[in-house]
Amino acid sequence: MKLDMEKYKKIRQAQANGARTIDELKEMTDIVIENDEERKEVEKVLQNACKCKNVSVEEVAQAVKNGADTVEKVMEATGAGSGCGRCKAGVIPSIIENKK
């Protein structure tokens, strides 16, 4: 199952605003998760910081803990942000700022 683009965009925007869990996502958006299959897809998106390079939020958070305090340093350490670049404007800075 693939998420529809509208839901995907809302999830990524919520991630950029600090959402890391489904509960946080629900607090920040009007997303309704229809079933268990969709829940799994939402969880996959929430765990992923950079879709193009398949870099997890955890990998980026670990790079930040190891001193990567700018988007450029995170890119160097993980490869995240070196594809289409969308995550450089939202998700990666959020992880750096929130350190999670």
N, CA, C and O atoms as CSV, one atom per row, in Angstrom:
chain,resi,resn,atom,element,x,y,z
A,1,MET,N,N,0.842,-1.189,0.000
A,1,MET,CA,C,0.000,0.000,0.000
A,1,MET,C,C,0.878,1.239,0.000
A,1,MET,O,O,1.890,1.306,0.698
A,2,LYS,N,N,0.478,2.201,-0.783
A,2,LYS,CA,C,1.166,3.481,-0.790
A,2,LYS,C,C,0.218,4.527,-0.218
A,2,LYS,O,O,-0.994,4.480,-0.427
A,3,LEU,N,N,0.803,5.465,0.503
A,3,LEU,CA,C,0.002,6.577,1.022
A,3,LEU,C,C,-0.323,7.527,-0.111
A,3,LEU,O,O,0.469,7.688,-1.040
A,4,ASP,N,N,-1.484,8.156,-0.041
A,4,ASP,CA,C,-1.771,9.159,-1.052
A,4,ASP,C,C,-0.872,10.377,-0.789
A,4,ASP,O,O,-0.441,10.618,0.339
A,5,MET,N,N,-0.609,11.117,-1.831
A,5,MET,CA,C,0.357,12.220,-1.783
A,5,MET,C,C,-0.015,13.271,-0.741
A,5,MET,O,O,0.862,13.846,-0.097
A,6,GLU,N,N,-1.299,13.521,-0.576
A,6,GLU,CA,C,-1.735,14.530,0.401
A,6,GLU,C,C,-1.347,14.124,1.822
A,6,GLU,O,O,-0.838,14.942,2.587
A,7,LYS,N,N,-1.586,12.876,2.169
A,7,LYS,CA,C,-1.199,12.394,3.502
A,7,LYS,C,C,0.308,12.414,3.658
A,7,LYS,O,O,0.828,12.822,4.695
A,8,TYR,N,N,1.004,11.973,2.628
A,8,TYR,CA,C,2.465,11.948,2.679
A,8,TYR,C,C,3.017,13.358,2.951
A,8,TYR,O,O,3.903,13.533,3.787
A,9,LYS,N,N,2.495,14.337,2.250
A,9,LYS,CA,C,2.955,15.723,2.439
A,9,LYS,C,C,2.666,16.213,3.852
A,9,LYS,O,O,3.493,16.900,4.451
A,10,LYS,N,N,1.505,15.865,4.386
A,10,LYS,CA,C,1.163,16.272,5.756
A,10,LYS,C,C,2.103,15.627,6.774
A,10,LYS,O,O,2.510,16.264,7.746
A,11,ILE,N,N,2.442,14.368,6.543
A,11,ILE,CA,C,3.358,13.684,7.451
A,11,ILE,C,C,4.726,14.342,7.403
A,11,ILE,O,O,5.317,14.614,8.447
A,12,ARG,N,N,5.233,14.599,6.214
A,12,ARG,CA,C,6.563,15.217,6.088
A,12,ARG,C,C,6.574,16.627,6.692
A,12,ARG,O,O,7.564,17.031,7.301
A,13,GLN,N,N,5.485,17.368,6.525
A,13,GLN,CA,C,5.408,18.701,7.127
A,13,GLN,C,C,5.405,18.597,8.647
A,13,GLN,O,O,6.077,19.370,9.330
A,14,ALA,N,N,4.655,17.648,9.168
A,14,ALA,CA,C,4.632,17.444,10.621
A,14,ALA,C,C,6.015,17.019,11.116
A,14,ALA,O,O,6.437,17.435,12.195
A,15,GLN,N,N,6.720,16.203,10.344
A,15,GLN,CA,C,8.093,15.824,10.699
A,15,GLN,C,C,8.980,17.056,10.777
A,15,GLN,O,O,9.788,17.195,11.695
A,16,ALA,N,N,8.824,17.937,9.818
A,16,ALA,CA,C,9.615,19.174,9.814
A,16,ALA,C,C,9.304,20.027,11.036
A,16,ALA,O,O,10.127,20.833,11.469
A,17,ASN,N,N,8.110,19.841,11.587
A,17,ASN,CA,C,7.718,20.573,12.789
A,17,ASN,C,C,7.976,19.783,14.069
A,17,ASN,O,O,7.567,20.197,15.154
A,18,GLY,N,N,8.659,18.640,13.936
A,18,GLY,CA,C,9.086,17.900,15.109
A,18,GLY,C,C,8.370,16.601,15.415
A,18,GLY,O,O,8.729,15.924,16.378
A,19,ALA,N,N,7.358,16.221,14.621
A,19,ALA,CA,C,6.640,14.967,14.881
A,19,ALA,C,C,7.549,13.780,14.600
A,19,ALA,O,O,8.176,13.699,13.544
A,20,ARG,N,N,7.614,12.856,15.563
A,20,ARG,CA,C,8.417,11.645,15.387
A,20,ARG,C,C,7.601,10.379,15.647
A,20,ARG,O,O,8.056,9.271,15.363
A,21,THR,N,N,6.391,10.551,16.191
A,21,THR,CA,C,5.527,9.412,16.491
A,21,THR,C,C,4.146,9.649,15.890
A,21,THR,O,O,3.800,10.767,15.508
A,22,ILE,N,N,3.372,8.582,15.815
A,22,ILE,CA,C,2.001,8.710,15.308
A,22,ILE,C,C,1.182,9.603,16.224
A,22,ILE,O,O,0.376,10.399,15.743
A,23,ASP,N,N,1.370,9.489,17.530
A,23,ASP,CA,C,0.626,10.355,18.451
A,23,ASP,C,C,0.956,11.823,18.210
A,23,ASP,O,O,0.057,12.663,18.190
A,24,GLU,N,N,2.242,12.140,18.027
A,24,GLU,CA,C,2.629,13.527,17.739
A,24,GLU,C,C,2.065,13.974,16.398
A,24,GLU,O,O,1.635,15.118,16.250
A,25,LEU,N,N,2.068,13.077,15.426
A,25,LEU,CA,C,1.504,13.379,14.108
A,25,LEU,C,C,0.027,13.726,14.226
A,25,LEU,O,O,-0.440,14.697,13.631
A,26,LYS,N,N,-0.705,12.924,14.998
A,26,LYS,CA,C,-2.140,13.171,15.172
A,26,LYS,C,C,-2.416,14.485,15.890
A,26,LYS,O,O,-3.419,15.145,15.618
A,27,GLU,N,N,-1.527,14.868,16.810
A,27,GLU,CA,C,-1.693,16.145,17.506
A,27,GLU,C,C,-1.486,17.324,16.559
A,27,GLU,O,O,-2.096,18.378,16.738
A,28,MET,N,N,-0.639,17.153,15.567
A,28,MET,CA,C,-0.261,18.255,14.677
A,28,MET,C,C,-1.087,18.336,13.397
A,28,MET,O,O,-1.091,19.368,12.727
A,29,THR,N,N,-1.786,17.253,13.054
A,29,THR,CA,C,-2.508,17.226,11.782
A,29,THR,C,C,-3.917,16.677,11.973
A,29,THR,O,O,-4.314,16.261,13.062
A,30,ASP,N,N,-4.646,16.694,10.872
A,30,ASP,CA,C,-5.987,16.111,10.870
A,30,ASP,C,C,-5.991,14.736,10.203
A,30,ASP,O,O,-7.040,14.249,9.784
A,31,ILE,N,N,-4.822,14.116,10.107
A,31,ILE,CA,C,-4.704,12.819,9.442
A,31,ILE,C,C,-5.502,11.751,10.188
A,31,ILE,O,O,-5.451,11.646,11.414
A,32,VAL,N,N,-6.233,10.969,9.410
A,32,VAL,CA,C,-6.954,9.814,9.933
A,32,VAL,C,C,-6.298,8.586,9.319
A,32,VAL,O,O,-6.226,8.451,8.097
A,33,ILE,N,N,-5.824,7.700,10.172
A,33,ILE,CA,C,-5.197,6.470,9.700
A,33,ILE,C,C,-6.297,5.425,9.579
A,33,ILE,O,O,-6.943,5.064,10.562
A,34,GLU,N,N,-6.497,4.950,8.364
A,34,GLU,CA,C,-7.651,4.112,8.028
A,34,GLU,C,C,-7.565,2.683,8.535
A,34,GLU,O,O,-8.587,2.098,8.894
A,35,ASN,N,N,-6.350,2.098,8.574
A,35,ASN,CA,C,-6.230,0.686,8.945
A,35,ASN,C,C,-4.794,0.370,9.352
A,35,ASN,O,O,-3.925,1.242,9.316
A,36,ASP,N,N,-4.552,-0.870,9.737
A,36,ASP,CA,C,-3.212,-1.269,10.193
A,36,ASP,C,C,-2.170,-1.157,9.096
A,36,ASP,O,O,-1.025,-0.787,9.357
A,37,GLU,N,N,-2.558,-1.472,7.879
A,37,GLU,CA,C,-1.626,-1.381,6.758
A,37,GLU,C,C,-1.178,0.071,6.553
A,37,GLU,O,O,0.005,0.344,6.350
A,38,GLU,N,N,-2.138,0.993,6.608
A,38,GLU,CA,C,-1.799,2.405,6.465
A,38,GLU,C,C,-0.954,2.879,7.648
A,38,GLU,O,O,-0.035,3.678,7.469
A,39,ARG,N,N,-1.254,2.401,8.834
A,39,ARG,CA,C,-0.473,2.744,10.028
A,39,ARG,C,C,0.991,2.367,9.828
A,39,ARG,O,O,1.888,3.138,10.167
A,40,LYS,N,N,1.229,1.175,9.277
A,40,LYS,CA,C,2.594,0.727,9.013
A,40,LYS,C,C,3.291,1.646,8.016
A,40,LYS,O,O,4.470,1.960,8.179
A,41,GLU,N,N,2.573,2.073,6.995
A,41,GLU,CA,C,3.149,2.982,6.001
A,41,GLU,C,C,3.486,4.339,6.629
A,41,GLU,O,O,4.530,4.924,6.340
A,42,VAL,N,N,2.598,4.826,7.482
A,42,VAL,CA,C,2.848,6.100,8.175
A,42,VAL,C,C,4.076,5.969,9.071
A,42,VAL,O,O,4.910,6.874,9.114
A,43,GLU,N,N,4.192,4.863,9.779
A,43,GLU,CA,C,5.351,4.642,10.639
A,43,GLU,C,C,6.643,4.605,9.830
A,43,GLU,O,O,7.669,5.119,10.276
A,44,LYS,N,N,6.600,3.998,8.638
A,44,LYS,CA,C,7.783,3.965,7.768
A,44,LYS,C,C,8.214,5.380,7.388
A,44,LYS,O,O,9.400,5.709,7.416
A,45,VAL,N,N,7.244,6.203,7.037
A,45,VAL,CA,C,7.565,7.586,6.652
A,45,VAL,C,C,8.146,8.327,7.850
A,45,VAL,O,O,9.134,9.047,7.709
A,46,LEU,N,N,7.551,8.161,9.016
A,46,LEU,CA,C,8.037,8.848,10.216
A,46,LEU,C,C,9.456,8.421,10.601
A,46,LEU,O,O,10.198,9.203,11.197
A,47,GLN,N,N,9.831,7.206,10.270
A,47,GLN,CA,C,11.166,6.719,10.606
A,47,GLN,C,C,12.211,7.133,9.583
A,47,GLN,O,O,13.407,6.961,9.819
A,48,ASN,N,N,11.780,7.676,8.455
A,48,ASN,CA,C,12.680,7.998,7.366
A,48,ASN,C,C,12.909,9.501,7.275
A,48,ASN,O,O,11.961,10.274,7.138
A,49,ALA,N,N,14.176,9.911,7.351
A,49,ALA,CA,C,14.498,11.334,7.231
A,49,ALA,C,C,14.668,11.739,5.776
A,49,ALA,O,O,14.238,12.819,5.370
A,50,CYS,N,N,15.297,10.872,4.993
A,50,CYS,CA,C,15.589,11.169,3.588
A,50,CYS,C,C,15.159,9.990,2.740
A,50,CYS,O,O,15.782,8.928,2.765
A,51,LYS,N,N,14.097,10.187,1.993
A,51,LYS,CA,C,13.558,9.095,1.181
A,51,LYS,C,C,14.496,8.744,0.027
A,51,LYS,O,O,14.678,7.564,-0.275
A,52,CYS,N,N,15.085,9.732,-0.615
A,52,CYS,CA,C,15.942,9.476,-1.775
A,52,CYS,C,C,17.138,8.596,-1.442
A,52,CYS,O,O,17.490,7.697,-2.205
A,53,LYS,N,N,17.748,8.856,-0.319
A,53,LYS,CA,C,18.958,8.123,0.075
A,53,LYS,C,C,18.669,7.075,1.145
A,53,LYS,O,O,19.585,6.425,1.650
A,54,ASN,N,N,17.397,6.914,1.488
A,54,ASN,CA,C,16.962,5.929,2.485
A,54,ASN,C,C,17.758,6.049,3.791
A,54,ASN,O,O,18.343,5.079,4.275
A,55,VAL,N,N,17.763,7.256,4.337
A,55,VAL,CA,C,18.451,7.523,5.599
A,55,VAL,C,C,17.398,7.722,6.681
A,55,VAL,O,O,16.479,8.527,6.527
A,56,SER,N,N,17.539,6.991,7.762
A,56,SER,CA,C,16.544,7.036,8.826
A,56,SER,C,C,16.709,8.271,9.712
A,56,SER,O,O,17.768,8.897,9.755
A,57,VAL,N,N,15.630,8.595,10.414
A,57,VAL,CA,C,15.681,9.663,11.410
A,57,VAL,C,C,16.735,9.312,12.456
A,57,VAL,O,O,17.480,10.181,12.908
A,58,GLU,N,N,16.796,8.039,12.837
A,58,GLU,CA,C,17.768,7.603,13.840
A,58,GLU,C,C,19.203,7.828,13.371
A,58,GLU,O,O,20.052,8.236,14.164
A,59,GLU,N,N,19.487,7.566,12.088
A,59,GLU,CA,C,20.836,7.788,11.560
A,59,GLU,C,C,21.204,9.272,11.603
A,59,GLU,O,O,22.329,9.630,11.954
A,60,VAL,N,N,20.254,10.124,11.245
A,60,VAL,CA,C,20.509,11.567,11.287
A,60,VAL,C,C,20.681,12.016,12.737
A,60,VAL,O,O,21.584,12.796,13.039
A,61,ALA,N,N,19.827,11.531,13.632
A,61,ALA,CA,C,19.934,11.896,15.049
A,61,ALA,C,C,21.281,11.453,15.613
A,61,ALA,O,O,21.883,12.176,16.406
A,62,GLN,N,N,21.756,10.290,15.221
A,62,GLN,CA,C,23.058,9.813,15.688
A,62,GLN,C,C,24.177,10.702,15.163
A,62,GLN,O,O,25.121,11.004,15.894
A,63,ALA,N,N,24.083,11.123,13.914
A,63,ALA,CA,C,25.080,12.036,13.351
A,63,ALA,C,C,25.092,13.352,14.125
A,63,ALA,O,O,26.156,13.909,14.393
A,64,VAL,N,N,23.903,13.847,14.484
A,64,VAL,CA,C,23.797,15.080,15.268
A,64,VAL,C,C,24.445,14.880,16.638
A,64,VAL,O,O,25.192,15.739,17.106
A,65,LYS,N,N,24.160,13.752,17.274
A,65,LYS,CA,C,24.779,13.458,18.576
A,65,LYS,C,C,26.297,13.385,18.460
A,65,LYS,O,O,27.017,13.687,19.411
A,66,ASN,N,N,26.772,12.983,17.290
A,66,ASN,CA,C,28.213,12.872,17.060
A,66,ASN,C,C,28.841,14.179,16.574
A,66,ASN,O,O,30.010,14.204,16.190
A,67,GLY,N,N,28.058,15.274,16.590
A,67,GLY,CA,C,28.617,16.576,16.279
A,67,GLY,C,C,28.181,17.225,14.988
A,67,GLY,O,O,28.578,18.359,14.720
A,68,ALA,N,N,27.383,16.559,14.177
A,68,ALA,CA,C,26.905,17.152,12.927
A,68,ALA,C,C,25.816,18.173,13.272
A,68,ALA,O,O,24.649,17.820,13.437
A,69,ASP,N,N,26.218,19.435,13.377
A,69,ASP,CA,C,25.283,20.466,13.841
A,69,ASP,C,C,24.774,21.383,12.729
A,69,ASP,O,O,24.144,22.405,13.000
A,70,THR,N,N,25.050,21.013,11.482
A,70,THR,CA,C,24.510,21.744,10.333
A,70,THR,C,C,23.987,20.734,9.322
A,70,THR,O,O,24.341,19.556,9.365
A,71,VAL,N,N,23.145,21.203,8.418
A,71,VAL,CA,C,22.629,20.326,7.366
A,71,VAL,C,C,23.786,19.765,6.543
A,71,VAL,O,O,23.786,18.587,6.188
A,72,GLU,N,N,24.760,20.603,6.245
A,72,GLU,CA,C,25.901,20.170,5.447
A,72,GLU,C,C,26.673,19.049,6.142
A,72,GLU,O,O,27.083,18.086,5.495
A,73,LYS,N,N,26.872,19.168,7.445
A,73,LYS,CA,C,27.587,18.125,8.188
A,73,LYS,C,C,26.778,16.829,8.243
A,73,LYS,O,O,27.342,15.738,8.173
A,74,VAL,N,N,25.448,16.953,8.370
A,74,VAL,CA,C,24.594,15.764,8.348
A,74,VAL,C,C,24.686,15.103,6.978
A,74,VAL,O,O,24.764,13.878,6.885
A,75,MET,N,N,24.678,15.901,5.917
A,75,MET,CA,C,24.802,15.358,4.566
A,75,MET,C,C,26.115,14.597,4.416
A,75,MET,O,O,26.147,13.498,3.864
A,76,GLU,N,N,27.180,15.184,4.905
A,76,GLU,CA,C,28.493,14.554,4.832
A,76,GLU,C,C,28.521,13.226,5.586
A,76,GLU,O,O,29.073,12.238,5.101
A,77,ALA,N,N,27.928,13.212,6.761
A,77,ALA,CA,C,27.968,12.034,7.631
A,77,ALA,C,C,27.036,10.915,7.171
A,77,ALA,O,O,27.346,9.738,7.356
A,78,THR,N,N,25.898,11.273,6.575
A,78,THR,CA,C,24.873,10.261,6.294
A,78,THR,C,C,24.473,10.135,4.827
A,78,THR,O,O,23.942,9.102,4.418
A,79,GLY,N,N,24.720,11.166,4.040
A,79,GLY,CA,C,24.237,11.186,2.663
A,79,GLY,C,C,22.835,11.770,2.547
A,79,GLY,O,O,22.380,12.069,1.443
A,80,ALA,N,N,22.151,11.933,3.663
A,80,ALA,CA,C,20.801,12.510,3.644
A,80,ALA,C,C,20.851,13.914,3.054
A,80,ALA,O,O,21.743,14.701,3.370
A,81,GLY,N,N,19.892,14.212,2.204
A,81,GLY,CA,C,19.805,15.534,1.616
A,81,GLY,C,C,20.549,15.678,0.312
A,81,GLY,O,O,20.490,16.733,-0.319
A,82,SER,N,N,21.247,14.643,-0.105
A,82,SER,CA,C,22.043,14.753,-1.331
A,82,SER,C,C,21.319,14.229,-2.566
A,82,SER,O,O,21.914,14.111,-3.637
A,83,GLY,N,N,20.023,13.912,-2.414
A,83,GLY,CA,C,19.205,13.499,-3.562
A,83,GLY,C,C,18.418,14.694,-4.058
A,83,GLY,O,O,18.995,15.632,-4.607
A,84,CYS,N,N,17.125,14.673,-3.874
A,84,CYS,CA,C,16.265,15.767,-4.342
A,84,CYS,C,C,16.428,17.021,-3.493
A,84,CYS,O,O,16.198,18.134,-3.967
A,85,GLY,N,N,16.830,16.835,-2.226
A,85,GLY,CA,C,17.091,17.982,-1.355
A,85,GLY,C,C,15.921,18.479,-0.533
A,85,GLY,O,O,16.091,19.399,0.267
A,86,ARG,N,N,14.738,17.905,-0.701
A,86,ARG,CA,C,13.571,18.397,0.056
A,86,ARG,C,C,13.771,18.294,1.565
A,86,ARG,O,O,13.342,19.175,2.310
A,87,CYS,N,N,14.416,17.233,2.016
A,87,CYS,CA,C,14.591,17.042,3.462
A,87,CYS,C,C,15.551,18.066,4.067
A,87,CYS,O,O,15.557,18.266,5.282
A,88,LYS,N,N,16.364,18.717,3.227
A,88,LYS,CA,C,17.304,19.732,3.730
A,88,LYS,C,C,16.577,20.960,4.255
A,88,LYS,O,O,17.109,21.696,5.086
A,89,ALA,N,N,15.370,21.178,3.774
A,89,ALA,CA,C,14.629,22.368,4.178
A,89,ALA,C,C,13.697,22.124,5.352
A,89,ALA,O,O,13.210,23.080,5.954
A,90,GLY,N,N,13.438,20.872,5.690
A,90,GLY,CA,C,12.457,20.618,6.739
A,90,GLY,C,C,12.881,19.607,7.775
A,90,GLY,O,O,13.131,19.954,8.929
A,91,VAL,N,N,12.962,18.360,7.366
A,91,VAL,CA,C,13.174,17.279,8.315
A,91,VAL,C,C,14.562,17.335,8.958
A,91,VAL,O,O,14.679,17.242,10.179
A,92,ILE,N,N,15.601,17.485,8.154
A,92,ILE,CA,C,16.961,17.497,8.725
A,92,ILE,C,C,17.156,18.660,9.689
A,92,ILE,O,O,17.644,18.436,10.797
A,93,PRO,N,N,16.798,19.895,9.324
A,93,PRO,CA,C,16.947,20.984,10.303
A,93,PRO,C,C,16.147,20.750,11.584
A,93,PRO,O,O,16.587,21.129,12.669
A,94,SER,N,N,14.978,20.129,11.459
A,94,SER,CA,C,14.167,19.824,12.634
A,94,SER,C,C,14.877,18.845,13.556
A,94,SER,O,O,14.862,19.010,14.776
A,95,ILE,N,N,15.496,17.831,12.975
A,95,ILE,CA,C,16.224,16.852,13.784
A,95,ILE,C,C,17.417,17.525,14.464
A,95,ILE,O,O,17.687,17.266,15.637
A,96,ILE,N,N,18.121,18.375,13.746
A,96,ILE,CA,C,19.253,19.104,14.333
A,96,ILE,C,C,18.765,19.978,15.489
A,96,ILE,O,O,19.345,19.965,16.575
A,97,GLU,N,N,17.706,20.728,15.247
A,97,GLU,CA,C,17.173,21.637,16.261
A,97,GLU,C,C,16.664,20.897,17.497
A,97,GLU,O,O,16.928,21.305,18.628
A,98,ASN,N,N,15.938,19.816,17.272
A,98,ASN,CA,C,15.326,19.067,18.374
A,98,ASN,C,C,16.232,17.979,18.942
A,98,ASN,O,O,15.935,17.385,19.978
A,99,LYS,N,N,17.328,17.732,18.257
A,99,LYS,CA,C,18.269,16.673,18.629
A,99,LYS,C,C,17.580,15.331,18.800
A,99,LYS,O,O,17.949,14.529,19.659
A,100,LYS,N,N,16.552,15.098,17.949
A,100,LYS,CA,C,15.858,13.803,17.914
A,100,LYS,C,C,15.081,13.664,16.639
A,100,LYS,O,O,14.429,12.643,16.422
